């Protein structure tokens, strides 16, 4: 099938459509106000990464000239123009949303104030705070025409100031002050009555800048927020004499000085100031110069202070203990030996997994632990459990992916720490990113060796496990454990490639296995047998996999997709996707689990996986999909997918125009918010046998 004939939505365009779904959460009046601010922060952070990675890649393609069209499938220069137009459109919606939220917060006695709207007492408080708590950490940089322009850091935002001489009115200078990021961005002022007041660090500096420059004979007459985004791609040194850790460390340092890919500035900035700094940066307006609002680095709003009434934030339910792991008086390993266990975060507590590793680290029966680590928390209890295992004489093997984007430095830190303690650390596989989420614990019990495996869809990270929805399968099923062991053998001895009967492993068999499963559904449909496919993942962009889904649709296979992020498959295309329905859930938790269900003429094949259907996952990463054999867990996964497909709140229909239309409630239909319903389902799991779940038909109809 030729590329040009295949209906296909550009990945970058589709990704921007996903980020618009995040922006929708910030404009949804049913979302609590402070949570809406946080969604603005998530949107902003997503967009920063989009520029650092995806737009940077498109700009690199432009340098290839006409050859880029053959490689990429379309003109990257034309695409860049489309992307910029869409980004500016979204930025306008963003600014409008912020002003509305700010106004509604004020109605709820939470006021975000700037330097122009303070009482005399508040000005005095802010001045004292500036002098006592801020001046020591502020380092203004004067812009001197005779010296190189100061280096602007990636991720940082700056106040760009115009200064006027107090002696010579026509004498001006320009200066930059970096704005500290994170929770320190917000200054909480004393309450007045029942009203809370918050001021951004940016405005505190604006108000008090003259305290810095006055002694040099200058006063501040203009100040505007600017931000530069840089190319985040790592250029890995090819020197064979260097270790992978040395190469990554060097590349991470070089990334901080990557080429600019976006310049964001306050749209209120006068033309003379804008022209001056653009010239200094050697950028033109076509170089992704984006007019924005008064503030940048909006990602800090993810850490906005929680003030005011409880209704302003989500009431997060307490994570559940799994029904088989409540008040057990023995180790978790003993419980896994009885049956397979499925954990579903953040509904279940991640402490179960931490406790499993902690127990394994001290259990005399445990001989070894092998685990893959892709993204660890800053202060990781997972890593500390592994270190404790080493101290207790266990053999610990850790496969660390040093090229986990934006987590390289953290992974280098933990790699060094683990090596220092005596763990065997393997730095991935040459030419492949190790993205699988695997752990195998080996014990020696009653004179024989036993193995306990974990296969998951998400990272071993207690921080993200609070907001990412993921599955963790714990099993002693030898069909699984023996093959997980084979995967670890491959990581340790890259020249040994195994055959797998149960696990679906990329880059060797995943693409071909799932293609065969799609073909099987096509064959069944052509034989007038029931045929259906249900897929849940973060991204669906691989052209070959999409082409087979189109072929399945043409053959009458009923296909249902739940795609959180980029979806390049085009729905509503007559003759192509008549039998395909696609949805996206964006809510308080980030949908991260991957589930693949093939009807298989009634003998359903169900898989959980770490992999999306992207070329990189199928061809250039080590990924694993695990089949689910346990009947109870199979039912549970199908029930949860049914709940999500029955959802009619926070669910968008993915149409060919990427309009993100919300799924509407039917007449007299009960409001179903999938994430809340999944929590309730797991909460009431003990009653499940007597209280059947209402099911969306996964297999035969939409």
Secondary structure, DSSP 8 states (H G I E B T S, - for coil): --GGGS----HHHHHHHHHHHHHHHHH-TTS-HHHHHHHHHHHHHHHHHHIIIIIHHHHHHHTTTTHHHHHHSS-HHHHHHHHHHHHHHHHHHHHHHHHHHHHHHHHTTEEEE-TTS--HHHHHHHHHHIIIIIGGG---EEE-TTS------TT-EEEEEEEEESS-TT-EEEEEEEE--GGGGEEEEEEETTEEEEEEHHHHHHHHTHHHHGGGTEEEEEEEEEEEEE---------TTS-HHHHHHHHHHHHTT--EEEEEEETTS-HHHHHHHHHHTT--TTTTEEEE-S---GGGGGG----S-GGGS------B--TTSSS-SS-HHHHHHHS-EEEEETTB-THHHHHHHHHHHH-TTEEEEEEEESS--TT-HHHHHHHHHHHTT-EEEEEE-TT-TT-HHHHHHHHHHHHHHT-EEE--BTTBEE---EEEEEEEETTEEEEEEEEESS-S-TTGGGTEEEEEEEE--HHHHHHHHHHHHHHH-TT-----SSSEEETTTHHHHHHHHHHHHHHHHHTT---EEEEEES-B--HHHHHHHHHHHHTT-EEEEEESS-B-S--S-TTTSTTEEEEEE-SSSEE--EEEEE-GGGS-EEEEES--BSHHHHHSEEEEEEE---HHHHHHHHHHHHHHHH--BSEEE--TT---EE----TT----BHHHHHHHHHHTGGGTTTS------SSS--
